[in-house]
Amino acid sequence: MTEKFFEELPDGDSHLREVKILAEDLCNGIFLKMKRDQVRMPDGKVAIREYLTHPGAVAILAILDDGRVLLERQFRYPIAKTCIEIPAGKLDLSEDPLACAKRELSEETGYTATKWSYIRRIHPVISYSTEFIDIYLAEGLSSGKSHLDEEEFLDVFAAPLEQLIEWVEQGVITDVKTTISVYWLDRYRRGLVSPSLIE
């Protein structure tokens, strides 16, 4: 249905595009940068767009041999709440996303995987950030010792998919990358979707 809709548009999305006129740096943080641009809207008027640039991130849907999903509990300062999430982390400069996923899984949980597949890229906050997250499926897990960053504190545990679905429905899990991954895993186990095997 979506593909048909776009085929019917006479000129694609050009009638929706905004064109940058002027760019301004508001703040340069450790890895986030705040920008303010003037843009010309499709009707010719000028508007202001403020947004954060982000280097991108990865998330890992890691499945234990018994089918349970590897999870973390971590305090998230911006919302002052301890959240249940799948392992994840931001890309270092020029880092390959798969290499980042392997590094983050090992650093945060101590686990390594023998089978990696690519699920998809998501954009969690399209209204004010350039951030993207590449989600990977990790299988054939072996446990080891985690080596967290100095400023990282988290608990690692595992839960079955049925429990994750319940937590999403109850609002216990509100993290978008985890919610999307739970939805994807449920469809995967019902044979409705498949990942792209990497190795």
For each residue, the residues with C-beta under 8 A, 3 or more apart:
1: 4 5
2: 5 6
3: 6 7
4: 1 7 8
5: 1 2 8 9
6: 2 3 9 12
7: 3 4
8: 4 5
9: 5 6 12 13
10:
11: 14 15
12: 6 9
13: 9 16 17
14: 11 17
15: 11 42
16: 13 42
17: 13 14 42
18: 39 40 41 42 47 49
19: 39 40
20: 23 37 38 39
21: 37 38 39 40 46
22: 37 38
23: 20 35 36 37 38
24: 35 36 37
25: 28 33 34 35
26: 34 35 36 50
27: 33 34
28: 25 33 34
29: 32 33 34
30:
31: 54 55 90
32: 29 52 53 54
33: 25 27 28 29 52 53
34: 25 26 27 28 29 50 51 52
35: 23 24 25 26 50 51 52 53
36: 23 24 26 48 49 50
37: 20 21 22 23 24 48 49 50 51
38: 20 21 22 23 46 47 48 49
39: 18 19 20 21 46 47 48 49
40: 18 19 21 44 45 46
41: 18 44 45 46 47
42: 15 16 17 18
43:
44: 40 41
45: 40 41
46: 21 38 39 40 41
47: 18 38 39 41
48: 36 37 38 39
49: 18 36 37 38 39
50: 26 34 35 36 37 128
51: 34 35 37 128 129 130
52: 32 33 34 35 128 129 130 131
53: 32 33 35 129 130
54: 31 32 57 90 129 130 131 132
55: 31 90 91 92 93
56: 90 91 97 131 132 133 134
57: 54 88 89 90 91 100 131 132 133 134
58: 88 89 91 97 100 101 104 133 134 135 136
59: 86 87 88 101 133 134 135 136 177 178 181
60: 70 86 87 88 101 104 105 135 136 137 138
61: 69 86 119 135 136 137 138 181 184 185
62: 69 70 86 87 105 109 111 113 138 139 141
63: 67 68 69 70 137 138 139 141 185
64: 67 68 69 70 141 158
65: 141
66:
67: 63 64 160 161
68: 63 64 158 159 160
69: 61 62 63 64 86 158 159 160 161 164 182 185
70: 60 62 63 64 86 87 109 111 141 156 158
71: 84 85 86 156 157 158 159 164 178
72: 84 85 86 87 108 109 154 155 156 157
73: 82 83 84 85 154 155 157
74: 82 83 85 152 153 154 155
75: 81 82 83 153
76: 79 80 81 82 83
77: 80
78:
79: 76 83
80: 76 77
81: 75 76
82: 73 74 75 76
83: 73 74 75 76 79 173 174 175
84: 71 72 73 167 172 173 175 178
85: 71 72 73 74 88 173 175 177 178
86: 59 60 61 62 69 70 71 72 177 178 181
87: 59 60 62 70 72 104 105 108 109
88: 57 58 59 60 85 104 133 177
89: 57 58 100 103 104 107 108
90: 31 54 55 56 57 100
91: 55 56 57 58 95 97 100
92: 55 95 100
93: 55
94:
95: 91 92 99 100
96: 99 100
97: 56 58 91 100 101 134 136
98: 101 102 116 118 136 198
99: 95 96 102 103
100: 57 58 89 90 91 92 95 96 97 103 104
101: 58 59 60 97 98 104 105 116 134 136 138
102: 98 99 105 106 112 113 116
103: 89 99 100 106 107
104: 58 60 87 88 89 100 101 107 108
105: 60 62 87 101 102 108 109 111 112 113 138
106: 102 103 109 110 111 112 144 146 147
107: 89 103 104 146 147 148 149
108: 72 87 89 104 105 146 148 152 154 156
109: 62 70 72 87 105 106 146 156
110: 106 143 144 145 146 147 156
111: 62 70 105 106 138 141 142 143 144
112: 102 105 106 141 142 144
113: 62 102 105 116 138 139 140 141 142
114: 139 140 142
115: 138 139 140 197 199
116: 98 101 102 113 136 137 138 139 197 198 199
117: 136 137 139 195 196 197 198
118: 98 134 135 136 137 195 196 198
119: 61 135 136 137 181 184 195
120: 134 135 184
121: 132 133 134 135
122: 132 133 135 176 177 180
123: 126 131 132 133
124: 129 131 133 176 177
125: 128 129 131
126: 123 129
127:
128: 50 51 52 125
129: 51 52 53 54 124 125 126
130: 51 52 53 54
131: 52 54 56 57 123 124 125
132: 54 56 57 121 122 123
133: 56 57 58 59 88 121 122 123 124 177
134: 56 57 58 59 97 101 118 120 121
135: 58 59 60 61 118 119 120 121 122 177 180 181 184
136: 58 59 60 61 97 98 101 116 117 118 119 198
137: 60 61 63 116 117 118 119 195
138: 60 61 62 63 101 105 111 113 115 116 141
139: 62 63 113 114 115 116 117
140: 113 114 115
141: 62 63 64 65 70 111 112 113 138
142: 111 112 113 114
143: 110 111
144: 106 110 111 112
145: 110
146: 106 107 108 109 110 156
147: 106 107 110
148: 107 108 152 153 154
149: 107 152
150:
151:
152: 74 108 148 149
153: 74 75 148
154: 72 73 74 108 148
155: 72 73 74
156: 70 71 72 108 109 110 146
157: 71 72 73
158: 64 68 69 70 71
159: 68 69 71 163 164 167
160: 67 68 69 163 164
161: 67 69 164 165 182 185 186 189
162: 165 166
163: 159 160 166 167
164: 69 71 159 160 161 167 168 173 178 182 185
165: 161 162 168 169 182 186
166: 162 163 169 170 172
167: 84 159 163 164 170 172 173
168: 164 165 171 172 173 178 179 182 183
169: 165 166
170: 166 167
171: 168 174
172: 84 166 167 168
173: 83 84 85 164 167 168 178 179 182
174: 83 171 179
175: 83 84 85 178 179
176: 122 124 179 180
177: 59 85 86 88 122 124 133 135 180 181
178: 59 71 84 85 86 164 168 173 175 181 182
179: 168 173 174 175 176 182 183
180: 122 135 176 177 183 184
181: 59 61 86 119 135 177 178 184 185
182: 69 161 164 165 168 173 178 179 185 186
183: 168 179 180 186 187
184: 61 119 120 135 180 181 187 188 193
185: 61 63 69 161 164 181 182 188 189
186: 161 165 182 183 189 190
187: 183 184 190 192 193
188: 184 185 191 192 193 194 195
189: 161 185 186
190: 186 187
191: 188
192: 187 188
193: 184 187 188
194: 188
195: 117 118 119 137 188
196: 117 118
197: 115 116 117
198: 98 116 117 118 136
199: 115 116
